[in-house]
Amino acid sequence: MKQPQEIFDQMVSEGDVPLYQLKRHAFENGDKVFIYYGETGESLTFREMYDRSLNIACGLASLGIQRGQPVSVLTSNSLLAAISMFACWQVGAIYAPINFNLKGKLLSYQISDTAAPVLITDPSFGSELHKIGSDIAPCHVVFGPDTSGEAGESDVELPNSTVHRLDTLAASEISLADPGLGPFDPATIIYTSGTTGPAKGVLLPFRWINQYAFAGRSQWTPEDVVYCDLPMYHVGGAYALLVKAVWKGNTVGLWNRFSPSEYWSRIRECGASTGILLDVMIPWLMSAPPSDDDRNNTLNKVHMQPLPANHYEVAKRFGFDFVTCGFGQTESGAGFMAIIDELGDQPGTQPELYKGLSKDELRASAKAAGRLLVSGEQDLPAGFMGRPSPLVDVAILDEDDNRLPPGQVGQLAFRPRFPGLLLQQYLNKPEATLKAWRNLWFHTGDAVVEGDDGTFRFVDRMGGYFRVRGENVSSYEVESLLVDHPEVRAVAAVPMPAQEGNEDDIAVFIELKEAGSTTENDIATFAADHMPKYMRPRHIRIVDTLPVTPTNKIEKYKLKQMITEQEPR
């Protein structure tokens, strides 16, 4: 087994900056398709992606964008987001994607917090940007192609902003020098949910992207095709899938969002051999009636996060030869990983559909890389994470940051063994950065337990945020939006088990200023008008008073007890 220094040296030798991997493939294998965009059927080769992103980068430079400045990207078009990401790096800028589900205060907060001089978007967001235009600082707003059929930029006025067309900017005749990017240069700002305040922008260097993409990279070959339906504002879609592909030169089948009804037809359309299934995606796929066609697909390596208890049944039904699991986080990257040899030498993916390393080659590769390899028939608990990456030290800590022994649940914390592996800071939040790094450990906010065999299991989240349909949702943000209702005095949001999968539904308890002044249905309508769909509470209950401690802190544990006693409406 390789030692940590050997593994680190290998990772660094493969290059920290994905832009230069794209450039290498553009000039060495430029005609190979990099992205097949399933929404339109458009394909971009590695050379086309390099050239198109360079043209946009020249346009960004013409607007005054300089090395180290952020560029915000707000679009549901994953291809536009991907091109914009590489364009940012071509000019030395920071890719700062925004969750395209946001609206109103949440959207204006993120745009203002990033303070990007340029916002790349598409015409479908023109109306929402107009609504918040006076709440954000002046900037250049660049509209990409209209893929929605909704009102374009010519139909809206954007206060304080200068409007541009992407195709016009891309025709700029400015020439760019190589930005000279290195491992510690800031690469991206990804927003992650806060538990006691607004969402935090996580500033990540290129070395972080390399370590995150390095996990499992040795199990891919250039023959593998990557399926991606995760958004480009999350690390999973942007870095664990799309950007990871540039190191090996893989083709990526790209869609804007997950669709249970179209999932298998998409896999066949692009011929994907690997992808990610997050939580509720799995029961949605398993809920379809079994079919003789279930194994008529090309997937042989699938990452499941978190690992469900029925992973073996899923793999057996759909013919997944290998399933990977672990622990991934925006701030800390890929700190854990395990490879599950689900079917052993039993038939899995049909031989004529199989791509990439053979079963024996993949097993040998996993062992050489020091990855934990376990049998699919082994009894693994839900939330199984495997063993830590050799690149980090890990600890399970109590409230006073004392190490806990195996078997005791505590907070997972990381300490990198090499520089640049974790986040650089929370943007504009030095206190939050210091708190997360207290006592020289990065505190993840997740409750984890170590087993006697040195493997780890995810238990729950430590703080007041929920996992809803693949999104981290802050209770603070849910409460702060609903308390804006004119009849609402106070709000408490708590999680309850989702009807499907292992994630959460949101329940809210509302205390009114005046009894009977509004209804639960009215609150639901207000939520629909002011919140993205995934953030809206599924259960709403109006109560006379919220239970509080002597210091006026809401006793949310009592509200959770009320949920178990009688499900709220």
Order of alpha helices (4+ residues) and beta strands (2+ residues): alpha-alpha-beta-beta-alpha-beta-alpha-beta-alpha-beta-alpha-beta-beta-alpha-beta-beta-alpha-beta-alpha-beta-alpha-beta-alpha-beta-alpha-beta-beta-alpha-beta-beta-beta-beta-beta-alpha-beta-beta-beta-beta-alpha-beta-beta-alpha-beta-alpha
